[in-house]
């Protein structure tokens, strides 16, 4: 099965990887720089959820500060 989650801006890959590592650290999940296929669904979901939470907070702050 082909993967469809491609980075839209390839130049942002390093920053996204760092963001993912920070989010994983905040929720107590240890990520490797390479293979992480041994993560449980719960662990992967908590990382993704933390990333979304931080993105929403930044967006809300940006809106609040632009007024």
Secondary structure, DSSP 8 states (H G I E B T S, - for coil): -------SSGGGHHHHHHHHHHHHHHTT----SS--TT--HHHHHHHHHHHHHHHHHHHHHHHHHH-
